[in-house]
Amino acid sequence: MSLLFSTLLLSTEASAQTEPEPLEFGYIHLPPFGYTDSEGQSKGYLVELARQVFSAMDQPVRFVQHPATRLYRQIDSGETAFTLAAADLHRLKNTAVEAEEPAITLNLTVYHRKDTQPVSDVEQLKGHHVVLMKGYSYGQLGRFFEAESDAMRITEARTHQSALQMIQFGRADYLLNYQTSADTTIAQYGLTGLESDVIARLDVHFFVSKMLANAQALADDWDQNLRDLKQRDRLPSKGSYNIKSP
């Protein structure tokens, strides 16, 4: 009996030693792509997509929501191992390995009142009061706002509702936001009098902290499994999250 118990104990310990350690996948509050519900559960299209890819990779993860600034800082340090973010995100250029396969493509959209001139290019925002979402990355457009910050008045909003209401009530001229998230908020709160113009499309890629010794291998594994799930049409349904393809 003692020998059998010892054998089972050793087998259990060996199995535990071979199981990959759960690593943190960080995400920002961007419903319906990623958010934490009232019960503290991680939800959203990109969260579910990540779950499916990680399952195919046999890589256990834990999902944690962070403000964008903290998320990127923790990718730098390795406290957060993975995230999904705008392709070619310069904030993570030196501290993370970027995968190649787009997880999704998002519309970047300018919102304005019906009595405000529509825009088709960010250059037309110069000289106006523009609202950006605090902590959000806008891909290459983010560099435009950094370089041209003196040519316009920029206000950063913490929530989609407050950002859209600034436009609705005439406290700013234009809002740059991700279309699906903004439209979800418009429908949720019954906001009216707004129009929108798509000015760019942005791919979302997978990033792995370079603090992981096998960061490149993990990024390659993600790409392979994501492509396989796409080919087999096994990704989450965009329709169930009210996401329309751009």
CYANA upper distance limits for C-alpha pairs under 8 A (distance plus 0.5 A):
  1 MET  CA      5 PHE  CA      6.69
  2 SER  CA      6 SER  CA      6.68
  3 LEU  CA      7 THR  CA      6.63
  4 LEU  CA      8 LEU  CA      6.74
  5 PHE  CA      9 LEU  CA      6.63
  6 SER  CA     10 LEU  CA      6.64
  7 THR  CA     11 SER  CA      6.64
  8 LEU  CA     12 THR  CA      6.64
  9 LEU  CA     13 GLU  CA      6.69
 10 LEU  CA     14 ALA  CA      6.59
 11 SER  CA     15 SER  CA      6.65
 12 THR  CA     16 ALA  CA      6.69
 13 GLU  CA     17 GLN  CA      6.70
 14 ALA  CA     18 THR  CA      6.93
 15 SER  CA     19 GLU  CA      6.99
 20 PRO  CA     59 GLN  CA      6.97
 20 PRO  CA     60 PRO  CA      7.14
 21 GLU  CA     59 GLN  CA      8.47
 21 GLU  CA     60 PRO  CA      7.15
 21 GLU  CA     61 VAL  CA      8.47
 22 PRO  CA     59 GLN  CA      7.64
 22 PRO  CA     60 PRO  CA      5.03
 22 PRO  CA     61 VAL  CA      4.93
 22 PRO  CA     62 ARG  CA      6.75
 23 LEU  CA     60 PRO  CA      7.13
 23 LEU  CA     61 VAL  CA      5.17
 23 LEU  CA     62 ARG  CA      6.60
 23 LEU  CA     80 THR  CA      7.87
 23 LEU  CA     81 ALA  CA      6.56
 23 LEU  CA     82 PHE  CA      8.36
 24 GLU  CA     61 VAL  CA      6.07
 24 GLU  CA     62 ARG  CA      5.45
 24 GLU  CA     63 PHE  CA      6.48
 24 GLU  CA     64 VAL  CA      7.37
 24 GLU  CA     79 GLU  CA      7.93
 24 GLU  CA     80 THR  CA      5.56
 24 GLU  CA     81 ALA  CA      5.86
 24 GLU  CA     82 PHE  CA      6.91
 25 PHE  CA     61 VAL  CA      6.86
 25 PHE  CA     62 ARG  CA      6.53
 25 PHE  CA     63 PHE  CA      5.47
 25 PHE  CA     64 VAL  CA      6.82
 25 PHE  CA     80 THR  CA      6.77
 25 PHE  CA     81 ALA  CA      6.56
 25 PHE  CA     82 PHE  CA      5.09
 25 PHE  CA     83 THR  CA      6.01
 26 GLY  CA     63 PHE  CA      6.51
 26 GLY  CA     64 VAL  CA      5.54
 26 GLY  CA     65 GLN  CA      6.16
 26 GLY  CA     66 HIS  CA      7.02
 26 GLY  CA     71 LEU  CA      6.90
 26 GLY  CA     80 THR  CA      6.72
 26 GLY  CA     81 ALA  CA      8.18
 26 GLY  CA     82 PHE  CA      6.69
 26 GLY  CA     83 THR  CA      5.67
 27 TYR  CA     34 GLY  CA      7.01
 27 TYR  CA     35 TYR  CA      8.29
 27 TYR  CA     47 VAL  CA      8.50
 27 TYR  CA     63 PHE  CA      8.04
 27 TYR  CA     64 VAL  CA      6.96
 27 TYR  CA     65 GLN  CA      5.42
 27 TYR  CA     66 HIS  CA      6.63
 27 TYR  CA     68 ALA  CA      8.46
 27 TYR  CA     71 LEU  CA      7.86
 27 TYR  CA     83 THR  CA      6.59
 27 TYR  CA     84 LEU  CA      7.56
 28 ILE  CA     34 GLY  CA      7.01
 28 ILE  CA     35 TYR  CA      7.49
 28 ILE  CA     65 GLN  CA      5.99
 28 ILE  CA     66 HIS  CA      5.94
 28 ILE  CA     67 PRO  CA      6.33
 28 ILE  CA     68 ALA  CA      6.44
 28 ILE  CA     71 LEU  CA      8.22
 29 HIS  CA     34 GLY  CA      6.19
 29 HIS  CA     35 TYR  CA      5.30
 29 HIS  CA     36 THR  CA      7.97
 29 HIS  CA     65 GLN  CA      7.34
 29 HIS  CA     66 HIS  CA      8.07
 29 HIS  CA     67 PRO  CA      7.98
 30 LEU  CA     34 GLY  CA      5.55
 30 LEU  CA     35 TYR  CA      6.53
 30 LEU  CA    181 SER  CA      7.04
 31 PRO  CA     35 TYR  CA      6.05
 31 PRO  CA     44 GLY  CA      7.01
 31 PRO  CA    181 SER  CA      6.21
 31 PRO  CA    184 THR  CA      8.45
 32 PRO  CA     44 GLY  CA      5.61
 32 PRO  CA     45 TYR  CA      6.86
 32 PRO  CA    180 THR  CA      8.09
 32 PRO  CA    181 SER  CA      6.84
 32 PRO  CA    184 THR  CA      8.23
 32 PRO  CA    241 TYR  CA      6.89
 33 PHE  CA     43 LYS  CA      8.27
 33 PHE  CA     44 GLY  CA      4.94
 33 PHE  CA     45 TYR  CA      5.09
 33 PHE  CA     46 LEU  CA      5.55
 33 PHE  CA     47 VAL  CA      7.42
 33 PHE  CA    181 SER  CA      8.44
 34 GLY  CA     42 SER  CA      7.73
 34 GLY  CA     43 LYS  CA      6.28
 34 GLY  CA     44 GLY  CA      4.85
 34 GLY  CA     45 TYR  CA      7.07
 34 GLY  CA     46 LEU  CA      6.57
 34 GLY  CA     47 VAL  CA      6.29
 35 TYR  CA     42 SER  CA      6.45
 35 TYR  CA     43 LYS  CA      5.93
 35 TYR  CA     44 GLY  CA      6.57
 35 TYR  CA     65 GLN  CA      7.61
 36 THR  CA     40 GLY  CA      6.06
 36 THR  CA     41 GLN  CA      5.84
 36 THR  CA     42 SER  CA      5.12
 36 THR  CA     43 LYS  CA      6.38
 36 THR  CA     65 GLN  CA      7.50
 37 ASP  CA     41 GLN  CA      5.89
 37 ASP  CA     42 SER  CA      7.08
 37 ASP  CA     43 LYS  CA      7.23
 42 SER  CA     47 VAL  CA      7.45
 42 SER  CA     63 PHE  CA      6.97
 42 SER  CA     64 VAL  CA      7.87
 42 SER  CA     65 GLN  CA      8.24
 43 LYS  CA     47 VAL  CA      6.38
 43 LYS  CA     48 GLU  CA      7.38
 44 GLY  CA     48 GLU  CA      6.67
 44 GLY  CA    241 TYR  CA      8.10
 45 TYR  CA     49 LEU  CA      6.62
 45 TYR  CA    236 PRO  CA      7.33
 45 TYR  CA    238 LYS  CA      7.71
 45 TYR  CA    241 TYR  CA      7.12
 46 LEU  CA     50 ALA  CA      6.50
 46 LEU  CA     84 LEU  CA      8.47
 46 LEU  CA    103 ALA  CA      8.30
 47 VAL  CA     51 ARG  CA      6.77
 47 VAL  CA     63 PHE  CA      8.47
 48 GLU  CA     52 GLN  CA      6.89
 48 GLU  CA    236 PRO  CA      7.33
 49 LEU  CA     53 VAL  CA      6.85
 49 LEU  CA    235 LEU  CA      6.77
 49 LEU  CA    236 PRO  CA      6.62
 50 ALA  CA     54 PHE  CA      6.46
 51 ARG  CA     55 SER  CA      6.52
 52 GLN  CA     56 ALA  CA      6.83
 52 GLN  CA    235 LEU  CA      7.98
 53 VAL  CA     57 MET  CA      6.74
 53 VAL  CA    222 TRP  CA      7.19
 53 VAL  CA    225 ASN  CA      6.59
 53 VAL  CA    226 LEU  CA      6.47
 53 VAL  CA    229 LEU  CA      8.20
 54 PHE  CA     58 ASP  CA      6.56
 54 PHE  CA     59 GLN  CA      5.70
 54 PHE  CA     60 PRO  CA      7.26
 54 PHE  CA     61 VAL  CA      7.94
 54 PHE  CA    222 TRP  CA      8.04
 55 SER  CA     59 GLN  CA      6.76
 55 SER  CA     60 PRO  CA      7.75
 56 ALA  CA    225 ASN  CA      6.94
 57 MET  CA    221 ASP  CA      7.37
 57 MET  CA    222 TRP  CA      7.58
 57 MET  CA    225 ASN  CA      7.34
 66 HIS  CA     70 ARG  CA      6.75
 66 HIS  CA     71 LEU  CA      5.98
 67 PRO  CA     71 LEU  CA      6.60
 67 PRO  CA    135 GLY  CA      7.61
 68 ALA  CA     72 TYR  CA      6.74
 68 ALA  CA    135 GLY  CA      5.54
 68 ALA  CA    136 TYR  CA      7.11
 69 THR  CA     73 ARG  CA      6.78
 69 THR  CA    135 GLY  CA      6.59
 70 ARG  CA     74 GLN  CA      6.61
 71 LEU  CA     75 ILE  CA      6.76
 71 LEU  CA     80 THR  CA      7.70
 72 TYR  CA     76 ASP  CA      6.80
 72 TYR  CA     91 ARG  CA      7.92
 72 TYR  CA     92 LEU  CA      7.55
 73 ARG  CA     77 SER  CA      6.99
 74 GLN  CA     78 GLY  CA      6.31
 74 GLN  CA     79 GLU  CA      5.54
 74 GLN  CA     80 THR  CA      5.62
 75 ILE  CA     79 GLU  CA      6.83
 75 ILE  CA     80 THR  CA      5.45
 75 ILE  CA     81 ALA  CA      6.57
 75 ILE  CA     82 PHE  CA      7.67
 75 ILE  CA     92 LEU  CA      8.43
 75 ILE  CA     95 THR  CA      7.65
 75 ILE  CA     96 ALA  CA      7.64
 75 ILE  CA    208 VAL  CA      8.17
 75 ILE  CA    209 SER  CA      5.75
 76 ASP  CA     92 LEU  CA      8.11
 76 ASP  CA     95 THR  CA      5.78
 76 ASP  CA     96 ALA  CA      7.79
 76 ASP  CA    209 SER  CA      7.00
 76 ASP  CA    210 LYS  CA      8.14
 76 ASP  CA    211 MET  CA      8.01
 77 SER  CA    209 SER  CA      8.34
 77 SER  CA    211 MET  CA      7.31
 78 GLY  CA    209 SER  CA      6.16
 78 GLY  CA    210 LYS  CA      7.82
 78 GLY  CA    211 MET  CA      5.60
 78 GLY  CA    212 LEU  CA      7.49
 80 THR  CA    209 SER  CA      7.80
 81 ALA  CA    208 VAL  CA      6.22
 81 ALA  CA    209 SER  CA      5.67
 81 ALA  CA    212 LEU  CA      7.87
 82 PHE  CA    206 PHE  CA      7.76
 82 PHE  CA    207 PHE  CA      6.13
 82 PHE  CA    208 VAL  CA      5.26
 82 PHE  CA    209 SER  CA      6.87
 83 THR  CA    206 PHE  CA      6.47
 83 THR  CA    207 PHE  CA      5.87
 83 THR  CA    208 VAL  CA      7.41
 84 LEU  CA    204 VAL  CA      6.85
 84 LEU  CA    205 HIS  CA      6.02
 84 LEU  CA    206 PHE  CA      5.07
 84 LEU  CA    207 PHE  CA      6.51
 85 ALA  CA     89 LEU  CA      7.63
 85 ALA  CA    137 SER  CA      8.20
 85 ALA  CA    204 VAL  CA      5.77
 85 ALA  CA    205 HIS  CA      6.15
 85 ALA  CA    206 PHE  CA      7.13
 85 ALA  CA    207 PHE  CA      7.75
 86 ALA  CA    137 SER  CA      7.07
 86 ALA  CA    138 TYR  CA      7.39
 86 ALA  CA    139 GLY  CA      5.94
 86 ALA  CA    202 LEU  CA      7.11
 86 ALA  CA    203 ASP  CA      6.55
 86 ALA  CA    204 VAL  CA      5.13
 86 ALA  CA    205 HIS  CA      6.65
 87 ALA  CA     98 GLU  CA      8.42
 87 ALA  CA    139 GLY  CA      6.96
 87 ALA  CA    202 LEU  CA      7.66
 87 ALA  CA    203 ASP  CA      6.05
 87 ALA  CA    204 VAL  CA      5.85
 87 ALA  CA    205 HIS  CA      5.77
 88 ASP  CA     93 LYS  CA      7.74
 88 ASP  CA     98 GLU  CA      8.34
 88 ASP  CA    139 GLY  CA      7.17
 88 ASP  CA    140 GLN  CA      8.20
 89 LEU  CA     93 LYS  CA      6.90
 89 LEU  CA    137 SER  CA      7.91
 89 LEU  CA    139 GLY  CA      6.32
 89 LEU  CA    140 GLN  CA      8.25
 90 HIS  CA     94 ASN  CA      8.49
 92 LEU  CA     96 ALA  CA      5.99
 93 LYS  CA     97 VAL  CA      8.20
 95 THR  CA    209 SER  CA      6.61
 95 THR  CA    210 LYS  CA      5.98
 95 THR  CA    211 MET  CA      8.25
 96 ALA  CA    207 PHE  CA      6.41
 96 ALA  CA    208 VAL  CA      5.69
 96 ALA  CA    209 SER  CA      4.83
 96 ALA  CA    210 LYS  CA      5.31
 96 ALA  CA    215 ALA  CA      8.46
 97 VAL  CA    207 PHE  CA      6.07
 97 VAL  CA    208 VAL  CA      5.63
 97 VAL  CA    209 SER  CA      6.90
 97 VAL  CA    210 LYS  CA      6.69
 97 VAL  CA    215 ALA  CA      6.92
 97 VAL  CA    216 GLN  CA      6.69
 97 VAL  CA    219 ALA  CA      7.41
 98 GLU  CA    205 HIS  CA      7.28
 98 GLU  CA    206 PHE  CA      6.44
 98 GLU  CA    207 PHE  CA      5.11
 98 GLU  CA    208 VAL  CA      7.09
 98 GLU  CA    219 ALA  CA      7.28
 99 ALA  CA    205 HIS  CA      6.58
 99 ALA  CA    206 PHE  CA      5.78
 99 ALA  CA    207 PHE  CA      6.73
 99 ALA  CA    219 ALA  CA      5.56
 99 ALA  CA    220 ASP  CA      7.13
 99 ALA  CA    222 TRP  CA      7.91
 99 ALA  CA    223 ASP  CA      6.84
100 GLU  CA    205 HIS  CA      7.25
100 GLU  CA    206 PHE  CA      8.30
100 GLU  CA    223 ASP  CA      7.08
101 GLU  CA    205 HIS  CA      7.09
101 GLU  CA    206 PHE  CA      8.48
101 GLU  CA    223 ASP  CA      6.09
101 GLU  CA    226 LEU  CA      7.90
101 GLU  CA    227 ARG  CA      7.74
102 PRO  CA    203 ASP  CA      6.16
102 PRO  CA    204 VAL  CA      5.97
102 PRO  CA    205 HIS  CA      5.64
102 PRO  CA    206 PHE  CA      8.34
103 ALA  CA    203 ASP  CA      7.84
103 ALA  CA    204 VAL  CA      6.06
103 ALA  CA    205 HIS  CA      6.31
103 ALA  CA    206 PHE  CA      7.90
103 ALA  CA    226 LEU  CA      8.20
104 ILE  CA    203 ASP  CA      6.49
104 ILE  CA    204 VAL  CA      6.02
104 ILE  CA    205 HIS  CA      8.36
105 THR  CA    201 ARG  CA      7.04
105 THR  CA    202 LEU  CA      5.95
105 THR  CA    203 ASP  CA      4.86
105 THR  CA    204 VAL  CA      6.59
105 THR  CA    245 SER  CA      8.28
105 THR  CA    246 PRO  CA      7.56
106 LEU  CA    178 TYR  CA      7.27
106 LEU  CA    179 GLN  CA      7.93
106 LEU  CA    180 THR  CA      8.44
106 LEU  CA    201 ARG  CA      6.08
106 LEU  CA    202 LEU  CA      5.61
106 LEU  CA    203 ASP  CA      6.83
106 LEU  CA    204 VAL  CA      8.00
106 LEU  CA    246 PRO  CA      7.25
107 ASN  CA    178 TYR  CA      6.39
107 ASN  CA    179 GLN  CA      6.07
107 ASN  CA    180 THR  CA      8.19
107 ASN  CA    198 VAL  CA      6.85
107 ASN  CA    199 ILE  CA      8.22
107 ASN  CA    200 ALA  CA      6.60
107 ASN  CA    201 ARG  CA      5.13
107 ASN  CA    202 LEU  CA      6.83
107 ASN  CA    246 PRO  CA      6.79
108 LEU  CA    138 TYR  CA      8.31
108 LEU  CA    176 LEU  CA      7.35
108 LEU  CA    177 ASN  CA      6.31
108 LEU  CA    178 TYR  CA      5.38
108 LEU  CA    179 GLN  CA      6.52
108 LEU  CA    198 VAL  CA      6.36
108 LEU  CA    199 ILE  CA      6.55
108 LEU  CA    200 ALA  CA      5.63
108 LEU  CA    201 ARG  CA      6.27
108 LEU  CA    202 LEU  CA      7.45
109 THR  CA    176 LEU  CA      6.17
109 THR  CA    177 ASN  CA      6.01
109 THR  CA    178 TYR  CA      6.51
109 THR  CA    179 GLN  CA      6.02
109 THR  CA    196 SER  CA      6.82
109 THR  CA    197 ASP  CA      5.93
109 THR  CA    198 VAL  CA      4.72
109 THR  CA    199 ILE  CA      6.23
109 THR  CA    200 ALA  CA      7.62
110 VAL  CA    119 VAL  CA      7.98
110 VAL  CA    174 TYR  CA      6.85
110 VAL  CA    175 LEU  CA      5.88
110 VAL  CA    176 LEU  CA      5.05
110 VAL  CA    177 ASN  CA      6.99
110 VAL  CA    196 SER  CA      5.94
110 VAL  CA    197 ASP  CA      5.72
110 VAL  CA    198 VAL  CA      6.84
110 VAL  CA    199 ILE  CA      7.49
111 TYR  CA    164 LEU  CA      8.27
111 TYR  CA    167 ILE  CA      8.06
111 TYR  CA    174 TYR  CA      6.12
111 TYR  CA    175 LEU  CA      5.49
111 TYR  CA    176 LEU  CA      6.97
111 TYR  CA    177 ASN  CA      8.15
111 TYR  CA    194 LEU  CA      7.13
111 TYR  CA    195 GLU  CA      6.22
111 TYR  CA    196 SER  CA      4.87
111 TYR  CA    197 ASP  CA      7.14
112 HIS  CA    116 THR  CA      6.66
112 HIS  CA    117 GLN  CA      8.46
112 HIS  CA    118 PRO  CA      7.79
112 HIS  CA    167 ILE  CA      6.58
112 HIS  CA    168 GLN  CA      8.12
112 HIS  CA    173 ASP  CA      6.72
112 HIS  CA    174 TYR  CA      5.53
112 HIS  CA    175 LEU  CA      7.19
112 HIS  CA    194 LEU  CA      6.15
112 HIS  CA    195 GLU  CA      6.00
112 HIS  CA    196 SER  CA      6.76
113 ARG  CA    167 ILE  CA      6.98
113 ARG  CA    168 GLN  CA      6.74
113 ARG  CA    170 GLY  CA      8.35
113 ARG  CA    173 ASP  CA      8.11
113 ARG  CA    193 GLY  CA      6.37
113 ARG  CA    194 LEU  CA      5.15
113 ARG  CA    195 GLU  CA      6.43
114 LYS  CA    193 GLY  CA      6.53
114 LYS  CA    194 LEU  CA      6.32
114 LYS  CA    195 GLU  CA      6.35
116 THR  CA    173 ASP  CA      7.79
118 PRO  CA    196 SER  CA      8.22
118 PRO  CA    197 ASP  CA      7.44
119 VAL  CA    124 GLN  CA      6.70
119 VAL  CA    125 LEU  CA      8.10
119 VAL  CA    197 ASP  CA      7.20
119 VAL  CA    199 ILE  CA      8.47
120 SER  CA    124 GLN  CA      8.01
120 SER  CA    197 ASP  CA      7.30
120 SER  CA    198 VAL  CA      7.96
120 SER  CA    199 ILE  CA      6.19
121 ASP  CA    125 LEU  CA      8.24
121 ASP  CA    199 ILE  CA      6.61
122 VAL  CA    126 LYS  CA      8.20
122 VAL  CA    199 ILE  CA      8.05
125 LEU  CA    129 HIS  CA      8.42
125 LEU  CA    130 VAL  CA      7.67
125 LEU  CA    152 MET  CA      7.68
125 LEU  CA    174 TYR  CA      8.18
126 LYS  CA    148 GLU  CA      8.34
126 LYS  CA    151 ALA  CA      5.87
126 LYS  CA    152 MET  CA      5.55
127 GLY  CA    151 ALA  CA      6.29
127 GLY  CA    152 MET  CA      5.18
127 GLY  CA    153 ARG  CA      7.81
128 HIS  CA    152 MET  CA      5.81
128 HIS  CA    153 ARG  CA      6.70
128 HIS  CA    173 ASP  CA      6.84
128 HIS  CA    174 TYR  CA      8.13
129 HIS  CA    152 MET  CA      6.62
129 HIS  CA    153 ARG  CA      5.08
129 HIS  CA    154 ILE  CA      6.44
129 HIS  CA    155 THR  CA      8.03
129 HIS  CA    172 ALA  CA      5.68
129 HIS  CA    173 ASP  CA      5.73
129 HIS  CA    174 TYR  CA      7.09
130 VAL  CA    152 MET  CA      7.63
130 VAL  CA    153 ARG  CA      6.54
130 VAL  CA    154 ILE  CA      5.44
130 VAL  CA    155 THR  CA      6.80
130 VAL  CA    172 ALA  CA      6.75
130 VAL  CA    173 ASP  CA      6.46
130 VAL  CA    174 TYR  CA      5.34
130 VAL  CA    175 LEU  CA      6.22
130 VAL  CA    176 LEU  CA      8.08
131 VAL  CA    154 ILE  CA      6.28
131 VAL  CA    155 THR  CA      5.34
131 VAL  CA    156 GLU  CA      6.19
131 VAL  CA    157 ALA  CA      7.21
131 VAL  CA    163 ALA  CA      7.15
131 VAL  CA    172 ALA  CA      7.40
131 VAL  CA    173 ASP  CA      8.36
131 VAL  CA    174 TYR  CA      6.59
131 VAL  CA    175 LEU  CA      5.06
131 VAL  CA    176 LEU  CA      6.96
132 LEU  CA    136 TYR  CA      8.41
132 LEU  CA    154 ILE  CA      7.57
132 LEU  CA    155 THR  CA      6.76
132 LEU  CA    156 GLU  CA      5.39
132 LEU  CA    157 ALA  CA      6.75
132 LEU  CA    163 ALA  CA      8.26
132 LEU  CA    175 LEU  CA      6.58
132 LEU  CA    176 LEU  CA      6.14
132 LEU  CA    177 ASN  CA      7.51
133 MET  CA    156 GLU  CA      5.88
133 MET  CA    157 ALA  CA      5.50
133 MET  CA    158 ARG  CA      6.70
133 MET  CA    159 THR  CA      7.74
133 MET  CA    160 HIS  CA      8.00
133 MET  CA    163 ALA  CA      7.88
133 MET  CA    176 LEU  CA      8.10
133 MET  CA    177 ASN  CA      7.42
134 LYS  CA    156 GLU  CA      5.41
134 LYS  CA    157 ALA  CA      5.90
134 LYS  CA    158 ARG  CA      5.93
137 SER  CA    142 GLY  CA      6.85
138 TYR  CA    142 GLY  CA      5.31
138 TYR  CA    202 LEU  CA      8.37
139 GLY  CA    143 ARG  CA      8.24
139 GLY  CA    202 LEU  CA      7.34
140 GLN  CA    144 PHE  CA      7.61
141 LEU  CA    145 PHE  CA      7.21
142 GLY  CA    146 GLU  CA      6.96
143 ARG  CA    147 ALA  CA      6.60
144 PHE  CA    148 GLU  CA      6.42
145 PHE  CA    149 SER  CA      5.91
148 GLU  CA    152 MET  CA      7.69
149 SER  CA    153 ARG  CA      7.65
149 SER  CA    154 ILE  CA      7.56
157 ALA  CA    162 SER  CA      7.05
157 ALA  CA    163 ALA  CA      5.85
158 ARG  CA    162 SER  CA      7.72
158 ARG  CA    163 ALA  CA      7.98
159 THR  CA    163 ALA  CA      6.71
160 HIS  CA    164 LEU  CA      6.60
160 HIS  CA    181 SER  CA      8.11
160 HIS  CA    182 ALA  CA      6.70
160 HIS  CA    185 THR  CA      7.06
161 GLN  CA    165 GLN  CA      6.58
161 GLN  CA    185 THR  CA      6.78
161 GLN  CA    186 ILE  CA      8.22
161 GLN  CA    189 TYR  CA      8.34
162 SER  CA    166 MET  CA      6.69
163 ALA  CA    167 ILE  CA      7.39
163 ALA  CA    175 LEU  CA      7.50
164 LEU  CA    168 GLN  CA      6.64
164 LEU  CA    175 LEU  CA      7.67
164 LEU  CA    182 ALA  CA      8.21
164 LEU  CA    186 ILE  CA      8.31
165 GLN  CA    169 PHE  CA      6.38
165 GLN  CA    191 LEU  CA      8.25
166 MET  CA    170 GLY  CA      6.63
166 MET  CA    171 ARG  CA      5.38
166 MET  CA    172 ALA  CA      6.19
167 ILE  CA    171 ARG  CA      6.48
167 ILE  CA    172 ALA  CA      5.73
167 ILE  CA    173 ASP  CA      6.48
167 ILE  CA    174 TYR  CA      6.92
167 ILE  CA    175 LEU  CA      7.50
167 ILE  CA    194 LEU  CA      8.35
168 GLN  CA    191 LEU  CA      8.15
168 GLN  CA    192 THR  CA      7.79
168 GLN  CA    193 GLY  CA      7.06
168 GLN  CA    194 LEU  CA      7.05
177 ASN  CA    181 SER  CA      8.26
177 ASN  CA    182 ALA  CA      7.01
178 TYR  CA    182 ALA  CA      6.67
179 GLN  CA    183 ASP  CA      6.39
179 GLN  CA    198 VAL  CA      8.46
180 THR  CA    184 THR  CA      6.50
180 THR  CA    243 ILE  CA      6.90
180 THR  CA    244 LYS  CA      8.33
181 SER  CA    185 THR  CA      6.90
182 ALA  CA    186 ILE  CA      6.72
183 ASP  CA    187 ALA  CA      6.70
184 THR  CA    188 GLN  CA      6.57
185 THR  CA    189 TYR  CA      6.60
186 ILE  CA    190 GLY  CA      6.11
186 ILE  CA    191 LEU  CA      5.46
186 ILE  CA    192 THR  CA      8.09
187 ALA  CA    191 LEU  CA      7.35
201 ARG  CA    246 PRO  CA      8.22
206 PHE  CA    219 ALA  CA      7.74
206 PHE  CA    222 TRP  CA      8.35
207 PHE  CA    219 ALA  CA      7.67
208 VAL  CA    212 LEU  CA      8.18
208 VAL  CA    215 ALA  CA      6.20
208 VAL  CA    216 GLN  CA      8.21
208 VAL  CA    218 LEU  CA      7.85
208 VAL  CA    219 ALA  CA      7.02
209 SER  CA    215 ALA  CA      7.01
210 LYS  CA    215 ALA  CA      6.21
211 MET  CA    215 ALA  CA      8.05
214 ASN  CA    218 LEU  CA      6.72
215 ALA  CA    219 ALA  CA      6.77
216 GLN  CA    220 ASP  CA      6.67
217 ALA  CA    221 ASP  CA      6.55
218 LEU  CA    222 TRP  CA      6.59
219 ALA  CA    223 ASP  CA      6.81
220 ASP  CA    224 GLN  CA      6.75
221 ASP  CA    225 ASN  CA      6.72
222 TRP  CA    226 LEU  CA      6.42
223 ASP  CA    227 ARG  CA      6.56
224 GLN  CA    228 ASP  CA      6.72
225 ASN  CA    229 LEU  CA      6.65
226 LEU  CA    230 LYS  CA      6.69
227 ARG  CA    231 GLN  CA      6.66
228 ASP  CA    232 ARG  CA      6.75
229 LEU  CA    233 ASP  CA      6.42
229 LEU  CA    234 ARG  CA      5.50
229 LEU  CA    235 LEU  CA      6.54
230 LYS  CA    234 ARG  CA      6.67
230 LYS  CA    235 LEU  CA      6.73
237 SER  CA    241 TYR  CA      7.80
238 LYS  CA    242 ASN  CA      6.85
238 LYS  CA    243 ILE  CA      5.53
238 LYS  CA    244 LYS  CA      7.38
239 GLY  CA    243 ILE  CA      6.12
239 GLY  CA    244 LYS  CA      7.47
